[in-house]
Amino acid sequence: MLENKEGKNIPQVTFRTRRDHEWVDVTSDEVFKGKTVVVFALPGAFTPTCSSTHVPRYNQLTPALKQNGVDEVICVSVNDAFVMNEWQKEQDAYNVTFLPDGNGDFTRGMGMLVAKSDLGFGERSWRYSMLVKDGVIEKMFIEPDVPGDPFEISDADTMLEYIAPNASKPLNVTVFSREGCPYCVRAKGMLSDAGIDYEELVLNRDFSEGTIRAVSGEATVPQVFINGERIGGSEALEAYLAEKRAA
């Protein structure tokens, strides 16, 4: 059985990390003492669910978590420091602290070390998340103890909902643009002025004309999409932002 350790202290261990090509030992007290910390733990770096969903969404929601009293968001995995550093780089997830638990000492102390020998992984962490205040576990979201790798409740949205039920979440925004397009520059400027983060895809670098026709029905740029909805070009974006301000 996977033990819920709410109300208990986190394990006292030493994490072997790498910074600027040097070994740096970090203790549990250095990580947790006097701080409010969100931890999410997962089976392994570069694995599908961890890379496609778990880490990206925590990275996206970390600013919102910090706005609501969290000092640090930490990803723990039973991987060594070299692997964790490369994974953070590959994910471009610098809002999150990647903490290597190479020997599984922390995970074992949490009672979350499980056998993944059928996958050739050896022992790895079960997937869970927790809110830790001054070294004491306030809340845990432990995935159900069923075969496979369930991912239902240890996600970033569940944690933010627990900490701040009324917190606003960041918009998911993509701008399809091209080099030298003044309307694209205008659209990106409006988003920046509104404090809205966005991902930019550039024509003939990140996508083809056929792609923009497929997703928007048009070949013109910019094309702005917000939370799955096509907003349109710079004028449509201006109207959308004005309506949002007035709401």
Secondary structure as the mmCIF struct_conf table of DSSP 4:
data_model
#
loop_
_struct_conf.conf_type_id
_struct_conf.id
_struct_conf.beg_label_comp_id
_struct_conf.beg_label_asym_id
_struct_conf.beg_label_seq_id
_struct_conf.end_label_comp_id
_struct_conf.end_label_asym_id
_struct_conf.end_label_seq_id
HELX_LH_PP_P HELX_LH_PP_P1 LEU A 2 ASN A 4
TURN_TY1_P TURN_TY1_P1 GLU A 6 GLY A 7
BEND BEND1 LYS A 8 LYS A 8
STRN STRN1 ASN A 9 ASN A 9
HELX_LH_PP_P HELX_LH_PP_P2 ILE A 10 PRO A 11
STRN STRN2 THR A 14 ARG A 19
TURN_TY1_P TURN_TY1_P2 ASP A 20 HIS A 21
STRN STRN3 GLU A 22 THR A 27
HELX_RH_AL_P HELX_RH_AL_P1 SER A 28 PHE A 32
TURN_TY1_P TURN_TY1_P3 LYS A 33 GLY A 34
BEND BEND2 LYS A 35 LYS A 35
STRN STRN4 THR A 36 LEU A 42
BEND BEND3 PRO A 43 PRO A 43
TURN_TY1_P TURN_TY1_P4 ALA A 45 PHE A 46
HELX_RH_AL_P HELX_RH_AL_P2 PRO A 48 THR A 49
HELX_RH_PI_P HELX_RH_PI_P1 CYS A 50 HIS A 54
HELX_RH_AL_P HELX_RH_AL_P3 VAL A 55 GLN A 67
TURN_TY1_P TURN_TY1_P5 ASN A 68 GLY A 69
STRN STRN5 GLU A 72 SER A 77
BEND BEND4 VAL A 78 ASN A 79
HELX_RH_AL_P HELX_RH_AL_P4 ALA A 81 GLN A 91
TURN_TY1_P TURN_TY1_P6 ASP A 92 ASP A 92
TURN_TY1_P TURN_TY1_P7 TYR A 94 ASN A 95
BEND BEND5 VAL A 96 VAL A 96
STRN STRN6 THR A 97 PRO A 100
TURN_TY1_P TURN_TY1_P8 GLY A 102 ASN A 103
HELX_RH_AL_P HELX_RH_AL_P5 ASP A 105 GLY A 109
TURN_TY1_P TURN_TY1_P9 MET A 110 GLY A 111
STRN STRN7 LEU A 113 ALA A 115
HELX_RH_3T_P HELX_RH_3T_P1 SER A 117 LEU A 119
TURN_TY1_P TURN_TY1_P10 GLY A 120 GLY A 120
STRN STRN8 GLU A 123 SER A 125
HELX_LH_PP_P HELX_LH_PP_P3 TRP A 126 ARG A 127
STRN STRN9 TYR A 128 LYS A 133
TURN_TY1_P TURN_TY1_P11 ASP A 134 GLY A 135
STRN STRN10 VAL A 136 ILE A 142
BEND BEND6 ASP A 145 ASP A 145
BEND BEND7 PRO A 147 GLY A 148
BEND BEND8 GLU A 152 ASP A 155
HELX_RH_AL_P HELX_RH_AL_P6 ALA A 156 ILE A 163
TURN_TY1_P TURN_TY1_P12 PRO A 165 ASN A 166
HELX_LH_PP_P HELX_LH_PP_P4 ALA A 167 LEU A 171
STRN STRN11 VAL A 173 SER A 177
TURN_TY1_P TURN_TY1_P13 GLU A 179 GLY A 180
HELX_RH_AL_P HELX_RH_AL_P7 PRO A 182 ASP A 193
TURN_TY1_P TURN_TY1_P14 ALA A 194 GLY A 195
STRN STRN12 GLU A 199 VAL A 202
STRN STRN13 LEU A 203 LEU A 203
TURN_TY1_P TURN_TY1_P15 ASN A 204 ASP A 206
STRN STRN14 PHE A 207 PHE A 207
HELX_RH_AL_P HELX_RH_AL_P8 GLU A 209 SER A 216
BEND BEND9 GLY A 217 GLY A 217
BEND BEND10 VAL A 221 VAL A 221
STRN STRN15 GLN A 223 ILE A 226
TURN_TY1_P TURN_TY1_P16 ASN A 227 GLY A 228
STRN STRN16 GLU A 229 GLY A 232
BEND BEND11 GLY A 233 GLY A 233
HELX_RH_AL_P HELX_RH_AL_P9 SER A 234 ALA A 246
#
